[in-house]
Amino acid sequence: MTHQVTSHQDRKQNDLLAAVMAYDLWFFLARHDIKIKYRRSKIGPFWITLSMAIFCVVLGVVFSQLFKIETSELLPFLSIGLVVWGLVASNVSEMPNLFVDNASYIKEMRINPLIILLRALTRNVIVFGHNLLIVLGIYLYFGIWPGWVGLLALPGFFLVLLNLAVIGIPLSIIGARFRDLAQITQSILQVVFFITPIFWFPRLFGDTSWVIAANPIAYFIDLVRSPLLGNPPELISWGVAVLTLAITSLIAVWVYRSKSTRIVFWV
Amino acid sequence: MSSIEVSHVYLDYPLVGIGSRSLKNRILGAATGGLISAGTTVPIVSALRDINFFLEEGDRLGLVGHNGAGKSTLLKVLAGIYQPTLGSMRVKGRVVSTLNISLGMEPEATGFENIIIRGLLLGMKRSEIQRKLDGIAAFTELGEYLDLPVRIYSSGMATRLAFATVTAMDSDILLMDEVIGTGDAAFTDKAEKRLNEFINRSKIIVLASHADTIIRKLCNKALLLEHGQIVAAGSVEEVIGIYQQRTELARGNEFLSSSSIQVNTHERIASPQI
């Protein structure tokens, strides 16, 4: 292993590649995080699945009464939406505190910050995998099968994942410098949850509402949820997800290049 | 060939205080024309200034100097934890640093898992770690405890584990902040033997220590740091001689005017910057 540093233009170009290549490390650590959850309680991350499932059922039954919609229509929509939301929200809310929580690594050894990020992302994806059990339950209970369209959920999921990874870079770095970013993100997420079509249908709002149009998470959820319900996602969802990826990538590159070496001084 | 080449390295260390930690205040401050900007300035400490040296295989460099002279900071720069603000640095070879061996342990993970994690963090492949796992486990003498979470270990046990893991690494370049040990009387001889083997395996060593005897024993070159600058470099005896001389001189000065040290530290904090 050789490292060469020439003040400002240093290892950053290779950090991304190096982080991905160190899959041994972040995958082990992410799996370890999950193993710990199982050690603490027998069902491990399924606790999250369980509470999410209860939330889905209660919310689904109540809102189908409230909106006068068939439970069989609302509940699958709501459950899958909530499972995807869970992945997005857990990631976004975790990022601002990421480096502060991992300060002991950052301060004591040379570690690629992106490895820490990939560890958290992978852990959240594994938890998401557990939550997919809810989707399976919905399929069985309501006798739904998405068919071949369901496979479209995979590219959609990867696009969402890329978005989450990239947005995590500026969030985690700025969060290390400004400690209130975690609270700010938390409050924003709370509000966004209500304006995201998860427990209500977009059609209830009419098409001109900018509230839905301006919320990228709504498109992320559509990318995964629609195929899982047997419909191809809206074209605009692909467009928006690619666009946000492009924009956040630019921001991420800029923030990472200018600030990643300062993280160690901030945590 | 392992080598370390450091030329004109400067390191500025921002001291981010509580006052400048709020993004909300920063934004409000901008919106209100800086009315609420109190406490948003971040003082910069210049921790290292114009550091130059070159080390090749066989070099054992001892870093001497007072607390806060920049020894640990320099080690952290060499380890790649801090990036130099200015200047350039070339490090060839696998670097293993034992700056604080007990940190970065996962408390919930078992002893075995921590060995693997530490190995991966140091850049080893899984296969390489598996090969060494038994040796490390045997050395710790922790037996069945290795299957239990590190959280329940006594501090002595945790140190043993960390010590055994880190000294099992094959390093080209070894960076040590004070000589590591286990603090366990019955274990000391065994540990010292292992440490010596570890040190001898490394091609280059940089060791920061307050103990002259250890520097004399382990090093063949020395650097004296003062306020982040190299004051003297050369053979161990020479540098330690200058260090002792200057320490006595400083004591004498202190006797004459006790404020001299404060003046010096003041100089090191540059004008506030954001």
Interface residues (C-beta under 8 A of the other chain):
Chain A: M1 T2 H3 Q4 V5 T6 S7 D10 A22 D24 L25 F28 L29 H32 I36 R39 S104 Y105 I106 K107 E108 M109 R110 I111 I174 R177 F178 R179 D180 L181 I184 T261 R262 V264 F265 W266
Chain B: Y13 P14 V16 R21 S22 L23 K24 R26 A79 G80 I81 Y82 Q83 P84 T85 L86 G87 S88 M89 R90 V91 K92 G93 R94 V95 S97 L99 N100 L103 G104 E106 E108 A109 E113 I116 I117 L120 L121 L122 G123 K125 R126
